[in-house]
């Protein structure tokens, strides 16, 4: 799933390690999310959207199978 995690992390001047620590996941998970190789769990998505103060829909771009 496409996302804006890398862009927002850099805008907030955070390293992958710092972001991971803030939301309680591994740096490797942040890397995989940023590279769109892994979709985060719902709790992780909520933590990211809360941290960056944007909605989950703004953070993650979902492409419907019906469009």
Secondary structure, DSSP 4 states (H G I P E B T S, - for coil): -EE-HHHHHHHTT--HHHHHHHHTS-HHHHHHHHTTS-PPPHHHHHHHHHHHTS-HHHHEE---TT-
